[in-house]
Amino acid sequence: MKLYARILEGSGREAANNIQNYGKVRTIDVFGRPTGVPCWNHPEYRAFWNATAEDLFRTYTLDGLQWGAERQGPLMNVILPWNNDAPTCFCEHCLARGRAHGIDTARAKQGFETLYNFAQGMMSGRSKPAEGVFAAFLGILIRFPEILAWEYQYRLSREEVQRGIYRTVKAIKPDAQVGWHVDHQPSSWDIVYRAEMTYAEMAPYSDFIKFIAYHDILGPRIRDWYLARLQRTVLAEMPLAESLDLYYTLFGYDKNKEPKLEDLATTGFSPDYVYRETKRSVASAENRTKIYTGIGFDVPWGNAHVPADPEKVYECVLKAFQAGAAGIVVSREYEEMRVPNLRAVGRAIKEISRAG
């Protein structure tokens, strides 16, 4: 049995209270205030992850590492808001990076402040642009192209953190497998993240990419974390049912097989979603790195429970391999999983092994 370390970046109050010197590497928002998340461009934060990876592989006999950080970029943080936090980061390191890449940093700050105030006005009901909500949003991007440039540098900074971890581990143990956790948001509803970088572009520092395809929990997540939030900002003019149809079309999912709007709160997505997202991911990787599908079931949802169907879990595993996955990661947490669903995974794997 091979042993891999699994790391998910911490942030917020818990990290600030438990990680020494965390306050030194926090991001700075557009108004100059420190936030609860660390900065990709802070040299000490990068050094922390490189040192952590080095310590792991010099101290323990590990076969690999999966590292992940579940964050949105500054653009999506504004238009798909989890909270009312202002966009970030505009610390000295990010400002220096922006200037080095030819970005007018003052214009970037002005653009994000304008976009943030627009989104906040929409959520509070103060903003009713005469030209229409989505047109007003596009108008801000047109007037401040620095927003997109800043967003892209944010993503590139994250990838540089991963590249540093990869090089650190490989210098110690060249045959170790180093890969990345791509969480549910970028795998299944963050169109900006998808546009910013292909998996093939990530391949030079990726032995594998494990993307999340939690079919059961995606229904309520799309209902509450995607449709409802976008309706508060840039898609305010679009009824939720039409917004859902647009989502299915943009992401290449079959609306005839996936839940209707009224069923999202209690119904998961189909095995066809797992097939399509795996196939897209494999195509995006262009055979340059391995794609592992994160098959998720029994993931909690507040006080409710979206019951997992063992037969559906079984089909999802088969579909992932039919779509070209090099492997699967049974997700999310072992202590959440129920035995019938784990048996369904085993049944599918045995069937694939016999056929292969």
N, C-alpha and C positions, 0 to 999 in steps of 0.2 A: 504494500500500500504506500503510495506517495503522499507526502505531507506538504501542503501549501499554506503559507500565511495569508490571511485575509484581513485587509485594513480598509476601513471606511473613515474618511476624514471627519473629525469632530468640529463643531462650531457653536457659536452662541454662548449662552450663560454657563452651561455645563463645562464647556472647554475653557472659558475664561477663568472659571473658579478652580480648575483642576490641572491646568497646564502652566507650568512656570514660565514667566515672561511672555505669555500669550498677548498681553496688552501691547507689546512692542511691535507686533507684526499685523495688527488689525488694519483692515481697509479704512479709507477715509471717504465719506460720501461727498456728493457734489456741493454740499454746504459746509464742508470742512470738518464734519463731525466723525469721530471714530465709530465703527460699527462692531457687530459681534462676530464677523467672519474675517479670516486672515487674507493677506494679499499674496497673490501668485508671484508678484514681482519683487517682493521683499527678499533680499539675499539671505537673511537669517531664516526665513520660513523655508526657502528652498534647501538651505543647509540642514535644517532640522529633518526633512524627509530623507535626504541623502544619508544623513548620519543614522537615522532609524533603520533604513534598509541595510546599511553596512553592519550595524549591530546585530540585526536579525540573522544575517547570513554568515557572520563570523562566529556567532554564539551558538546557533542551532543548525542541525542537519536538515535543511529544508530543500525541497525539490522545486519550489516555485513560490510566486507571490501574485496575489490579485489585489490591486489598489484601486480605490474609488473615492470620488468626491461628488456628492449630490448637490449641485448648485445650478441655478440659472445664470445666464449672462445678464449684464445691466439692462439691455433692451427688453428682454422678456420679463425681468423683474418689475419693470414699469408697467407694461401692458398686460401682463398675466400675473397680477399682484397676489403674493402670499400675505402681505401685510402692507403697511403704508410707508415702508422704509424708502428713503431716497436712493437713487442709483449710486453705484460705487464701482471702481475705486479711482480716487484722484489724489493718492499720496505722492510723495516726492519721487518714488521709484516709477510709478505709473506715468506721471507727468514727463519724466525723463525719457521713458520708453516711447511715449507718444511723439515727443519732439524728434527723437531719433528716427522715427518712421514717417516724418513729414506731416504730422497732424498738428493743426492749430489747436493747442490745448485749451485756450480761452474759449474758442468756438465750440469745442467738444463739451466743455462745462456748460456753456450757455444753452447748447442744444439739448443736453440731458435735463437741465433745469426746466426748459420750456416744455419738453415732453412730459416730465414728471408733473408739472403744474397742470398740464392739459388732462392727464390721466386722473389726477386727484380731483380735478373739477368735474370730470365725467362721473366719478364714483359718488361724489357728493350731490350731483344734480345741478351744479353751478354752470357747467359748460354745455351750450347748445349751439354748436357752430352752424352758421347759415349754410355753408357749403356742404354740410354733411359730416358725420363723425369720421368715417374712414378717409374721406378726402382731406379732412383737417389733419389727420394723423400722417398721411402721405406728404402733406404740405410741410410738416415739420421736418420729415426726413429729407425732402428736397432742399429745403433751406439750410439744413444742417447735416450735410453728408458725413460730417465728422462723427455723428452718432454711430453709423455703421462701421466706420473705420475703428472707432474705439471699441465697439463690441467685438470686432474680429481680433484685435490685439488681446483682448481679455481671454478669448478662446486659445489663441496661440500661446499665451503665457501659461495657461493650464497644461497644454501639451508639453511645454518645456519642462515643467515640473515632472511630468511623467517620463520624459526623455532622460532627465537627470537620475531618477530612480532606476530606470532600466540600465543605464551605463554603470551605475554604482554596483548593482547586483551582478551584472555580467563580468565586471572586473574581478569579482571575488569567486564567482562560480559560473563559468561561461555556459554550462549546459542547463542552468536553472531556467525555468519557464516564467517569464514575466508578462503579465497582461493586466487588462483594465476592466473594471466594472462600469458599464454604461447604464445608468439608472433608467427608471421607467419613463420619466419625462422626456429626455432626449431620444430614447428609442421609439417612443410611441405618440408624442404629441407636440414636442417643441420643434416647430418647423424652422426656426432660426438656427438652432443647433445643427439640424440635419443639413442645412444649406452651407454651414461654415466649413465643414471638413468631411471628406469621405473616409471610410475605414482604410482604404488603400493609402491615403496620406498619413494615417497613423501607423501603418504597418512597419516602417523602419525601426520603431522602438516598441513593437508589440509582438510577442510570441503568440498571443491570443487576445481576442476581444470578447468579453462575455456581456451580451446585452440582455436587458430584462424584457421578458415577454409574459408578464403575469396576466394570463387571460381572464381569470375569474374576477380579479379586483379591478381590472381596467374599466369595466362598465361604470361603477360608482365614481371612480377617479375621473373619468372623462366628464361625467355629469357635474361633479362639484369642483374639480380642480382645473378644468379646461373650459367647458361651455359657460358655466356660470360666471367665471372670472373674466373671460373675454367679453361677455355681454355687458359687464360693468365698464368696459373701456372701449376698445376700438371696434368691436362688433355689436355695439349697442343698438344699431338699427336693424339687426338681423334676428328674426325669431329663432329660438333655440333649435327647433326641428330643422330649419334650413341650415343653421350653423353646423349641426351634426352631419347633415348630408355633405356639406362642404368639407368637413373634416374627413369623412370617409373617402371622398374623391381625392383630396390632396395627398392622403397617406396611402392610397391604393388598397383600401380595405373594401370588401364587398358588403354594401349596406343591406343586401338581401339576406346575408348570413349573420350579420351582427345586430345587436339589440336596437330596438326602436327607442325613441326618446323616453317614452313612459316606462320602459323596462330597464333603463340603465342603472337605476338605484339598486336593483336586486338581481340583475342578470349579468353574468360574465360574457366575455367575448368567446368566439368559437375557436376550435382548432385551426380553422382556415386562417385566422389572424396570426397564429404562431407560424404557420407555413409561409404566409406572405411576408411577414417581417423577417423571418429567417432567410428566405430567398433574396429579399432586398439587401440584407446585410452581407450575405455571401457575395452577391454581385458587386456591392460597394467595395468589398475587400480585394476584389480582382485577383484572387488566389495568392495574395501576398502575405496574408496572415490567417490564422485559424479563427473561425467563428464558433463560439459556444452559445447556445441558447439557454437563457435562464428560465426554466419552466417553473412557474410559481403557483402554489396552491395553499389553501388554508391561511391566507394572509388576513389578519384582522382588519376590520373597518369600523372604527369607533366602537359603539356598543352593539353594532349589528354584525351579522356574519353572512358572507356570501358563500353558501355551501359548495364545496368542491365535489364534483361527480367523478368517481374513479374511472369510469369509462371515458370521460372527456379528458382526464389527465393522461390516460393511456394513449388516446388519439393524438394529443398534443406532442407527446414524445415521438411517436411515429412520424408526425408531420414535420417536426424539426429536422429529423434525419433525412426524410424525403426531400426536403428543401435544400439539403447540402451542408447542414451543420457538421462540424468536426467532432462535436461532443455536446453534452448538456451539463448544466449545473442545476441541481434540484434546489429550489429556492422557496421561501425566503430564509426562514430559520428552522432548524431541525425540531426544536421543542414545540413549534406551532403545528407541525405536520401530523396528520392522522394516518394510522397504519394502513387502512384500505387504499389510500392514495399513494403511499409509498410502495405498496405491493403492485399497484397499477403501473408505476414507473418500472419496477423490476420485470413485470410481465412483458412490457414493451421492449425493454433492452434485451431480454432473452429471445424474443421473437426476431428482433433485428440481427442478433448474433447468429441465430440459426440460419437466417436467410442470407447472411453475408459471408 
